[in-house]
């Protein structure tokens, strides 16, 4: 593969910027400076550096963002700050897009990738990948939410009513609940609790499949993730394990973050 092509797939620099950097001697391959943009490299075996940093080949790129409230889930927007604006310039690779959607007012785990096929698998209801939310409620949790959510809530969609897929729900505090969803309807968690007569004051997505929002990852920050993490996001989990994780690591989340 051409050196400039290899680098443009792995960095956020334009082809022109890369050509300039290669010509100026900023790129090495197996320890030797390479100044020709069309030099051949083997992405699987050659050790390439740019400005002294190793460039590890990966066909696709994944980031796990701790989305804050107040930022919209979109790749770009003329007026509002988007989740992609939270990436450092060197990570703004072409074709990155958020995997699914979190509302502007919802915080928590959002994956960003340029792997459209796997992203689709993660969000399509057909694949049943579970998403877990921690919800802080206005009024105390009631046990009847469990059977109501399990039997498929009816939510108003436009002029008609649509039945949600069965959802699991468990209480972990007087006004704190964990919810497991297998689909992503507009404002779904908020609308399900509203239909049950309560109100979601704050919402945090804590887990996708078996992939957890790292408790030490601050809001606005993100990490690159790799194959094993993506695979764990596609695996089944269990709501009682998510509840234990939340009770230990996230039950004081909104107190700590001051909301
Ligand atoms: N449900 C909501 O209400 N909001 C989200 O962002 C995700 C699920």
py3Dmol code that shows the C-alpha trace and the ligand (Angstrom):
import py3Dmol

protein = """\
ATOM      1  CA  UNK A   1       0.000   0.000   0.000  1.00  0.00           C
ATOM      2  CA  UNK A   2       1.243   3.559  -0.715  1.00  0.00           C
ATOM      3  CA  UNK A   3       2.652   5.337   2.336  1.00  0.00           C
ATOM      4  CA  UNK A   4       0.418   8.413   1.906  1.00  0.00           C
ATOM      5  CA  UNK A   5      -2.674   6.221   1.569  1.00  0.00           C
ATOM      6  CA  UNK A   6      -1.752   4.198   4.612  1.00  0.00           C
ATOM      7  CA  UNK A   7      -1.281   7.373   6.684  1.00  0.00           C
ATOM      8  CA  UNK A   8      -4.461   9.039   5.478  1.00  0.00           C
ATOM      9  CA  UNK A   9      -6.474   6.033   6.686  1.00  0.00           C
ATOM     10  CA  UNK A  10      -4.900   6.184  10.152  1.00  0.00           C
ATOM     11  CA  UNK A  11      -4.624   9.917  10.878  1.00  0.00           C
ATOM     12  CA  UNK A  12      -6.783  13.005  10.551  1.00  0.00           C
ATOM     13  CA  UNK A  13      -4.307  14.842   8.268  1.00  0.00           C
ATOM     14  CA  UNK A  14      -5.351  15.659   4.701  1.00  0.00           C
ATOM     15  CA  UNK A  15      -3.469  14.059   1.802  1.00  0.00           C
ATOM     16  CA  UNK A  16      -1.743  17.425   1.122  1.00  0.00           C
ATOM     17  CA  UNK A  17      -0.631  17.817   4.744  1.00  0.00           C
ATOM     18  CA  UNK A  18       0.673  14.258   4.705  1.00  0.00           C
ATOM     19  CA  UNK A  19       2.621  14.806   1.493  1.00  0.00           C
ATOM     20  CA  UNK A  20       4.283  17.862   3.084  1.00  0.00           C
ATOM     21  CA  UNK A  21       5.121  15.934   6.243  1.00  0.00           C
ATOM     22  CA  UNK A  22       6.496  12.961   4.357  1.00  0.00           C
ATOM     23  CA  UNK A  23       8.666  15.221   2.143  1.00  0.00           C
ATOM     24  CA  UNK A  24       9.955  17.095   5.188  1.00  0.00           C
ATOM     25  CA  UNK A  25      11.246  13.858   6.755  1.00  0.00           C
ATOM     26  CA  UNK A  26       8.612  13.451   9.503  1.00  0.00           C
ATOM     27  CA  UNK A  27       7.875   9.829   8.579  1.00  0.00           C
ATOM     28  CA  UNK A  28       9.946   6.718   9.180  1.00  0.00           C
ATOM     29  CA  UNK A  29       9.431   3.137   8.137  1.00  0.00           C
ATOM     30  CA  UNK A  30      11.351   0.473  10.090  1.00  0.00           C
ATOM     31  CA  UNK A  31      13.645   3.195  11.436  1.00  0.00           C
ATOM     32  CA  UNK A  32      14.489   4.818   8.065  1.00  0.00           C
ATOM     33  CA  UNK A  33      13.192   8.244   7.028  1.00  0.00           C
ATOM     34  CA  UNK A  34      11.004   7.916   3.935  1.00  0.00           C
ATOM     35  CA  UNK A  35      10.452  11.056   1.837  1.00  0.00           C
ATOM     36  CA  UNK A  36       8.427   9.581  -1.008  1.00  0.00           C
ATOM     37  CA  UNK A  37       4.621   9.675  -0.592  1.00  0.00           C
ATOM     38  CA  UNK A  38       4.220   6.772  -3.021  1.00  0.00           C
ATOM     39  CA  UNK A  39       6.741   4.483  -1.251  1.00  0.00           C
ATOM     40  CA  UNK A  40       5.264   1.020  -0.633  1.00  0.00           C
ATOM     41  CA  UNK A  41       4.537  -0.081   2.947  1.00  0.00           C
ATOM     42  CA  UNK A  42       3.131  -3.295   4.311  1.00  0.00           C
ATOM     43  CA  UNK A  43       0.574  -2.234   6.942  1.00  0.00           C
ATOM     44  CA  UNK A  44       0.710  -5.607   8.687  1.00  0.00           C
ATOM     45  CA  UNK A  45       4.475  -5.839   9.180  1.00  0.00           C
ATOM     46  CA  UNK A  46       6.156  -2.427   8.720  1.00  0.00           C
ATOM     47  CA  UNK A  47       6.708  -0.148  11.752  1.00  0.00           C
ATOM     48  CA  UNK A  48       5.722   3.352  10.607  1.00  0.00           C
ATOM     49  CA  UNK A  49       6.093   6.530  12.689  1.00  0.00           C
ATOM     50  CA  UNK A  50       4.817  10.048  12.023  1.00  0.00           C
ATOM     51  CA  UNK A  51       6.363  12.923  13.974  1.00  0.00           C
ATOM     52  CA  UNK A  52       7.929  10.296  16.247  1.00  0.00           C
ATOM     53  CA  UNK A  53       4.609   8.560  17.069  1.00  0.00           C
ATOM     54  CA  UNK A  54       4.008   4.941  16.004  1.00  0.00           C
ATOM     55  CA  UNK A  55       1.090   4.624  13.589  1.00  0.00           C
ATOM     56  CA  UNK A  56      -0.555   1.292  14.207  1.00  0.00           C
ATOM     57  CA  UNK A  57      -2.644  -0.008  11.335  1.00  0.00           C
ATOM     58  CA  UNK A  58      -6.273  -0.664  11.959  1.00  0.00           C
ATOM     59  CA  UNK A  59      -8.926  -1.048   9.307  1.00  0.00           C
ATOM     60  CA  UNK A  60     -11.530   0.636  11.520  1.00  0.00           C
ATOM     61  CA  UNK A  61     -11.373   3.029  14.439  1.00  0.00           C
ATOM     62  CA  UNK A  62     -13.493   3.100  17.571  1.00  0.00           C
ATOM     63  CA  UNK A  63     -13.751   5.624  20.410  1.00  0.00           C
ATOM     64  CA  UNK A  64     -15.698   5.362  23.654  1.00  0.00           C
ATOM     65  CA  UNK A  65     -16.853   8.837  24.696  1.00  0.00           C
ATOM     66  CA  UNK A  66     -18.308   9.872  28.039  1.00  0.00           C
ATOM     67  CA  UNK A  67     -20.860  12.216  26.502  1.00  0.00           C
ATOM     68  CA  UNK A  68     -21.823  15.164  28.675  1.00  0.00           C
ATOM     69  CA  UNK A  69     -25.269  16.764  28.750  1.00  0.00           C
ATOM     70  CA  UNK A  70     -25.701  19.719  26.385  1.00  0.00           C
ATOM     71  CA  UNK A  71     -23.949  18.244  23.343  1.00  0.00           C
ATOM     72  CA  UNK A  72     -25.881  16.786  20.427  1.00  0.00           C
ATOM     73  CA  UNK A  73     -25.332  13.334  18.929  1.00  0.00           C
ATOM     74  CA  UNK A  74     -24.533  14.221  15.337  1.00  0.00           C
ATOM     75  CA  UNK A  75     -21.472  14.222  13.138  1.00  0.00           C
ATOM     76  CA  UNK A  76     -21.826  17.927  12.370  1.00  0.00           C
ATOM     77  CA  UNK A  77     -24.194  20.790  13.028  1.00  0.00           C
ATOM     78  CA  UNK A  78     -24.026  24.411  11.869  1.00  0.00           C
ATOM     79  CA  UNK A  79     -25.041  25.833  15.273  1.00  0.00           C
ATOM     80  CA  UNK A  80     -24.661  23.353  18.103  1.00  0.00           C
ATOM     81  CA  UNK A  81     -21.684  21.528  19.549  1.00  0.00           C
ATOM     82  CA  UNK A  82     -21.624  17.883  18.474  1.00  0.00           C
ATOM     83  CA  UNK A  83     -20.041  14.780  19.959  1.00  0.00           C
ATOM     84  CA  UNK A  84     -17.459  14.767  17.151  1.00  0.00           C
ATOM     85  CA  UNK A  85     -16.379  18.277  18.210  1.00  0.00           C
ATOM     86  CA  UNK A  86     -15.230  16.683  21.475  1.00  0.00           C
ATOM     87  CA  UNK A  87     -12.550  14.668  19.651  1.00  0.00           C
ATOM     88  CA  UNK A  88      -9.040  16.075  19.506  1.00  0.00           C
ATOM     89  CA  UNK A  89      -8.144  17.270  15.972  1.00  0.00           C
ATOM     90  CA  UNK A  90      -5.744  14.377  15.434  1.00  0.00           C
ATOM     91  CA  UNK A  91      -8.586  11.896  16.099  1.00  0.00           C
ATOM     92  CA  UNK A  92     -11.121  13.452  13.711  1.00  0.00           C
ATOM     93  CA  UNK A  93     -10.713  10.770  11.078  1.00  0.00           C
ATOM     94  CA  UNK A  94     -12.838  10.863   7.956  1.00  0.00           C
ATOM     95  CA  UNK A  95     -16.109   8.851   8.058  1.00  0.00           C
ATOM     96  CA  UNK A  96     -16.407   8.765  11.853  1.00  0.00           C
ATOM     97  CA  UNK A  97     -19.996   8.777  13.079  1.00  0.00           C
ATOM     98  CA  UNK A  98     -21.760   8.174  16.393  1.00  0.00           C
ATOM     99  CA  UNK A  99     -23.214   4.694  16.955  1.00  0.00           C
ATOM    100  CA  UNK A 100     -26.882   5.358  17.638  1.00  0.00           C
ATOM    101  CA  UNK A 101     -28.010   8.380  19.568  1.00  0.00           C
ATOM    102  CA  UNK A 102     -28.170   9.855  23.034  1.00  0.00           C
ATOM    103  CA  UNK A 103     -30.407  12.882  23.639  1.00  0.00           C
ATOM    104  CA  UNK A 104     -28.867  16.258  24.188  1.00  0.00           C
ATOM    105  CA  UNK A 105     -29.819  16.007  27.887  1.00  0.00           C
ATOM    106  CA  UNK A 106     -28.501  12.462  28.362  1.00  0.00           C
ATOM    107  CA  UNK A 107     -24.942  11.668  29.425  1.00  0.00           C
ATOM    108  CA  UNK A 108     -22.922   8.478  29.280  1.00  0.00           C
ATOM    109  CA  UNK A 109     -21.388   5.977  26.931  1.00  0.00           C
ATOM    110  CA  UNK A 110     -21.430   6.821  23.261  1.00  0.00           C
ATOM    111  CA  UNK A 111     -19.374   4.884  20.733  1.00  0.00           C
ATOM    112  CA  UNK A 112     -17.964   6.616  17.668  1.00  0.00           C
ATOM    113  CA  UNK A 113     -16.620   4.661  14.722  1.00  0.00           C
ATOM    114  CA  UNK A 114     -15.963   4.491  11.003  1.00  0.00           C
ATOM    115  CA  UNK A 115     -17.063   0.814  10.961  1.00  0.00           C
ATOM    116  CA  UNK A 116     -20.602   1.241   9.624  1.00  0.00           C
ATOM    117  CA  UNK A 117     -21.417  -2.475   9.422  1.00  0.00           C
ATOM    118  CA  UNK A 118     -20.657  -3.253  13.079  1.00  0.00           C
ATOM    119  CA  UNK A 119     -22.277   0.026  14.151  1.00  0.00           C
ATOM    120  CA  UNK A 120     -25.471  -1.058  12.415  1.00  0.00           C
ATOM    121  CA  UNK A 121     -25.320  -4.432  14.185  1.00  0.00           C
ATOM    122  CA  UNK A 122     -25.082  -2.597  17.514  1.00  0.00           C
ATOM    123  CA  UNK A 123     -28.116  -0.388  16.980  1.00  0.00           C
ATOM    124  CA  UNK A 124     -30.481  -2.543  14.958  1.00  0.00           C
ATOM    125  CA  UNK A 125     -33.250  -4.023  17.187  1.00  0.00           C
ATOM    126  CA  UNK A 126     -32.871  -7.230  15.131  1.00  0.00           C
ATOM    127  CA  UNK A 127     -29.537  -7.963  16.799  1.00  0.00           C
ATOM    128  CA  UNK A 128     -30.899  -7.462  20.360  1.00  0.00           C
ATOM    129  CA  UNK A 129     -27.752  -5.719  21.670  1.00  0.00           C
ATOM    130  CA  UNK A 130     -28.715  -4.493  25.149  1.00  0.00           C
ATOM    131  CA  UNK A 131     -28.163  -0.890  26.210  1.00  0.00           C
ATOM    132  CA  UNK A 132     -28.281  -0.099  29.929  1.00  0.00           C
ATOM    133  CA  UNK A 133     -29.317   3.210  31.437  1.00  0.00           C
ATOM    134  CA  UNK A 134     -29.200   4.557  34.961  1.00  0.00           C
ATOM    135  CA  UNK A 135     -32.181   6.834  35.544  1.00  0.00           C
ATOM    136  CA  UNK A 136     -32.650   9.255  38.435  1.00  0.00           C
ATOM    137  CA  UNK A 137     -36.403   9.627  38.954  1.00  0.00           C
ATOM    138  CA  UNK A 138     -38.421  12.510  40.373  1.00  0.00           C
ATOM    139  CA  UNK A 139     -40.727  10.204  42.364  1.00  0.00           C
ATOM    140  CA  UNK A 140     -39.931   6.938  44.161  1.00  0.00           C
ATOM    141  CA  UNK A 141     -39.595   3.810  42.036  1.00  0.00           C
ATOM    142  CA  UNK A 142     -42.660   1.554  41.987  1.00  0.00           C
ATOM    143  CA  UNK A 143     -42.455  -2.236  41.620  1.00  0.00           C
ATOM    144  CA  UNK A 144     -45.262  -2.247  39.024  1.00  0.00           C
ATOM    145  CA  UNK A 145     -42.874  -0.585  36.506  1.00  0.00           C
ATOM    146  CA  UNK A 146     -41.125  -3.955  36.206  1.00  0.00           C
ATOM    147  CA  UNK A 147     -44.101  -5.848  34.742  1.00  0.00           C
ATOM    148  CA  UNK A 148     -45.310  -2.836  32.743  1.00  0.00           C
ATOM    149  CA  UNK A 149     -41.936  -2.410  31.010  1.00  0.00           C
ATOM    150  CA  UNK A 150     -41.560  -6.166  30.556  1.00  0.00           C
ATOM    151  CA  UNK A 151     -44.852  -6.462  28.736  1.00  0.00           C
ATOM    152  CA  UNK A 152     -43.934  -3.706  26.222  1.00  0.00           C
ATOM    153  CA  UNK A 153     -44.969  -0.116  26.921  1.00  0.00           C
ATOM    154  CA  UNK A 154     -47.271   1.665  24.509  1.00  0.00           C
ATOM    155  CA  UNK A 155     -45.772   4.973  23.404  1.00  0.00           C
ATOM    156  CA  UNK A 156     -47.409   7.617  21.262  1.00  0.00           C
ATOM    157  CA  UNK A 157     -45.577   7.927  17.904  1.00  0.00           C
ATOM    158  CA  UNK A 158     -47.035  10.701  15.762  1.00  0.00           C
ATOM    159  CA  UNK A 159     -50.763  10.050  15.571  1.00  0.00           C
ATOM    160  CA  UNK A 160     -50.661   6.405  16.664  1.00  0.00           C
ATOM    161  CA  UNK A 161     -49.429   4.238  19.521  1.00  0.00           C
ATOM    162  CA  UNK A 162     -46.462   1.916  19.099  1.00  0.00           C
ATOM    163  CA  UNK A 163     -45.568  -0.991  21.323  1.00  0.00           C
ATOM    164  CA  UNK A 164     -41.997  -1.075  22.636  1.00  0.00           C
ATOM    165  CA  UNK A 165     -39.999  -4.287  22.805  1.00  0.00           C
ATOM    166  CA  UNK A 166     -40.008  -5.845  26.286  1.00  0.00           C
ATOM    167  CA  UNK A 167     -37.579  -4.030  28.594  1.00  0.00           C
ATOM    168  CA  UNK A 168     -36.113  -5.017  31.947  1.00  0.00           C
ATOM    169  CA  UNK A 169     -35.976  -2.627  34.848  1.00  0.00           C
ATOM    170  CA  UNK A 170     -34.600  -2.842  38.413  1.00  0.00           C
ATOM    171  CA  UNK A 171     -34.485  -0.514  41.378  1.00  0.00           C
ATOM    172  CA  UNK A 172     -31.127   0.322  42.967  1.00  0.00           C
ATOM    173  CA  UNK A 173     -32.147   3.272  45.142  1.00  0.00           C
ATOM    174  CA  UNK A 174     -35.347   4.975  46.273  1.00  0.00           C
ATOM    175  CA  UNK A 175     -35.384   7.030  43.052  1.00  0.00           C
ATOM    176  CA  UNK A 176     -32.704   5.259  41.055  1.00  0.00           C
ATOM    177  CA  UNK A 177     -33.401   2.591  38.440  1.00  0.00           C
ATOM    178  CA  UNK A 178     -31.461   0.624  35.853  1.00  0.00           C
ATOM    179  CA  UNK A 179     -33.197  -0.078  32.572  1.00  0.00           C
ATOM    180  CA  UNK A 180     -32.248  -2.545  29.816  1.00  0.00           C
ATOM    181  CA  UNK A 181     -33.411  -1.678  26.291  1.00  0.00           C
ATOM    182  CA  UNK A 182     -32.959  -3.524  22.995  1.00  0.00           C
ATOM    183  CA  UNK A 183     -34.034  -0.702  20.711  1.00  0.00           C
ATOM    184  CA  UNK A 184     -33.555   3.048  20.524  1.00  0.00           C
ATOM    185  CA  UNK A 185     -36.758   5.002  20.088  1.00  0.00           C
ATOM    186  CA  UNK A 186     -36.753   8.779  20.437  1.00  0.00           C
ATOM    187  CA  UNK A 187     -36.402   9.745  24.156  1.00  0.00           C
ATOM    188  CA  UNK A 188     -37.425   6.180  24.963  1.00  0.00           C
ATOM    189  CA  UNK A 189     -36.403   5.908  28.621  1.00  0.00           C
ATOM    190  CA  UNK A 190     -37.870   9.307  29.457  1.00  0.00           C
ATOM    191  CA  UNK A 191     -41.116   8.497  27.619  1.00  0.00           C
ATOM    192  CA  UNK A 192     -41.448   5.050  29.227  1.00  0.00           C
ATOM    193  CA  UNK A 193     -41.185   6.476  32.742  1.00  0.00           C
ATOM    194  CA  UNK A 194     -43.494   9.360  31.779  1.00  0.00           C
ATOM    195  CA  UNK A 195     -46.068   6.840  30.505  1.00  0.00           C
ATOM    196  CA  UNK A 196     -45.760   5.041  33.869  1.00  0.00           C
ATOM    197  CA  UNK A 197     -46.493   8.323  35.693  1.00  0.00           C
ATOM    198  CA  UNK A 198     -42.962   9.272  36.782  1.00  0.00           C
ATOM    199  CA  UNK A 199     -40.345  11.653  35.400  1.00  0.00           C
ATOM    200  CA  UNK A 200     -36.666  11.049  34.553  1.00  0.00           C
ATOM    201  CA  UNK A 201     -34.611  13.867  36.024  1.00  0.00           C
ATOM    202  CA  UNK A 202     -31.207  12.605  34.864  1.00  0.00           C
ATOM    203  CA  UNK A 203     -30.154   9.822  32.544  1.00  0.00           C
ATOM    204  CA  UNK A 204     -26.807   8.109  32.048  1.00  0.00           C
ATOM    205  CA  UNK A 205     -26.016   5.279  29.633  1.00  0.00           C
ATOM    206  CA  UNK A 206     -23.704   2.999  31.588  1.00  0.00           C
ATOM    207  CA  UNK A 207     -23.260  -0.079  29.423  1.00  0.00           C
ATOM    208  CA  UNK A 208     -23.695  -1.519  25.927  1.00  0.00           C
ATOM    209  CA  UNK A 209     -23.719  -5.339  25.851  1.00  0.00           C
ATOM    210  CA  UNK A 210     -20.898  -6.179  28.268  1.00  0.00           C
ATOM    211  CA  UNK A 211     -18.921  -2.990  27.599  1.00  0.00           C
ATOM    212  CA  UNK A 212     -19.042  -0.619  30.581  1.00  0.00           C
ATOM    213  CA  UNK A 213     -18.595   3.117  30.873  1.00  0.00           C
ATOM    214  CA  UNK A 214     -15.255   3.222  32.739  1.00  0.00           C
ATOM    215  CA  UNK A 215     -15.938   4.857  36.132  1.00  0.00           C
ATOM    216  CA  UNK A 216     -12.645   6.775  35.922  1.00  0.00           C
ATOM    217  CA  UNK A 217     -13.412   8.287  32.495  1.00  0.00           C
ATOM    218  CA  UNK A 218     -14.464  11.916  33.111  1.00  0.00           C
ATOM    219  CA  UNK A 219     -17.327  13.527  31.205  1.00  0.00           C
ATOM    220  CA  UNK A 220     -16.172  15.013  27.874  1.00  0.00           C
ATOM    221  CA  UNK A 221     -13.260  12.589  27.733  1.00  0.00           C
ATOM    222  CA  UNK A 222     -12.872   9.526  25.517  1.00  0.00           C
ATOM    223  CA  UNK A 223     -10.675   6.491  24.884  1.00  0.00           C
ATOM    224  CA  UNK A 224      -9.753   4.555  21.786  1.00  0.00           C
ATOM    225  CA  UNK A 225     -11.174   1.029  22.062  1.00  0.00           C
ATOM    226  CA  UNK A 226     -10.134  -2.118  20.241  1.00  0.00           C
ATOM    227  CA  UNK A 227     -11.524  -5.386  18.881  1.00  0.00           C
ATOM    228  CA  UNK A 228     -12.016  -7.130  22.212  1.00  0.00           C
ATOM    229  CA  UNK A 229     -14.013  -4.145  23.546  1.00  0.00           C
ATOM    230  CA  UNK A 230     -16.164  -3.993  20.413  1.00  0.00           C
ATOM    231  CA  UNK A 231     -16.801  -7.727  20.702  1.00  0.00           C
ATOM    232  CA  UNK A 232     -17.811  -7.336  24.348  1.00  0.00           C
ATOM    233  CA  UNK A 233     -20.302  -4.609  23.352  1.00  0.00           C
ATOM    234  CA  UNK A 234     -21.967  -7.203  21.126  1.00  0.00           C
ATOM    235  CA  UNK A 235     -22.292  -9.845  23.894  1.00  0.00           C
ATOM    236  CA  UNK A 236     -25.281 -10.475  26.134  1.00  0.00           C
ATOM    237  CA  UNK A 237     -25.212  -9.157  29.659  1.00  0.00           C
ATOM    238  CA  UNK A 238     -27.405  -9.419  32.705  1.00  0.00           C
ATOM    239  CA  UNK A 239     -29.269  -6.539  34.306  1.00  0.00           C
ATOM    240  CA  UNK A 240     -28.515  -7.692  37.844  1.00  0.00           C
ATOM    241  CA  UNK A 241     -24.771  -7.469  37.102  1.00  0.00           C
ATOM    242  CA  UNK A 242     -25.283  -3.984  35.665  1.00  0.00           C
ATOM    243  CA  UNK A 243     -27.196  -3.014  38.835  1.00  0.00           C
ATOM    244  CA  UNK A 244     -24.316  -4.226  41.020  1.00  0.00           C
ATOM    245  CA  UNK A 245     -21.852  -2.257  38.882  1.00  0.00           C
ATOM    246  CA  UNK A 246     -24.016   0.879  39.058  1.00  0.00           C
ATOM    247  CA  UNK A 247     -24.616   0.544  42.806  1.00  0.00           C
ATOM    248  CA  UNK A 248     -20.875   0.374  43.332  1.00  0.00           C
ATOM    249  CA  UNK A 249     -19.619   2.921  40.803  1.00  0.00           C
ATOM    250  CA  UNK A 250     -22.440   5.207  39.695  1.00  0.00           C
ATOM    251  CA  UNK A 251     -25.001   5.523  42.496  1.00  0.00           C
ATOM    252  CA  UNK A 252     -23.514   8.886  43.542  1.00  0.00           C
ATOM    253  CA  UNK A 253     -22.801   9.992  39.961  1.00  0.00           C
ATOM    254  CA  UNK A 254     -25.041  13.067  39.930  1.00  0.00           C
ATOM    255  CA  UNK A 255     -23.910  14.085  43.411  1.00  0.00           C
ATOM    256  CA  UNK A 256     -20.264  13.847  42.295  1.00  0.00           C
ATOM    257  CA  UNK A 257     -20.875  15.689  39.031  1.00  0.00           C
ATOM    258  CA  UNK A 258     -22.942  18.318  40.830  1.00  0.00           C
ATOM    259  CA  UNK A 259     -26.098  18.088  38.725  1.00  0.00           C
TER     260      UNK A 259
END
"""
ligand_1 = """\
8
LIG
N -33.707 7.071 26.193
C -33.813 8.397 26.359
O -34.831 8.884 26.837
N -32.782 9.155 25.978
C -31.633 8.676 25.479
O -30.724 9.429 25.163
C -31.540 7.290 25.317
C -32.588 6.503 25.686
"""
view = py3Dmol.view(width=600, height=400)
view.addModel(protein, "pdb")
view.setStyle({"model": 0}, {"cartoon": {"style": "trace"}})
view.addModel(ligand_1, "xyz")
view.setStyle({"model": 1}, {"stick": {}})
view.zoomTo()
view.show()
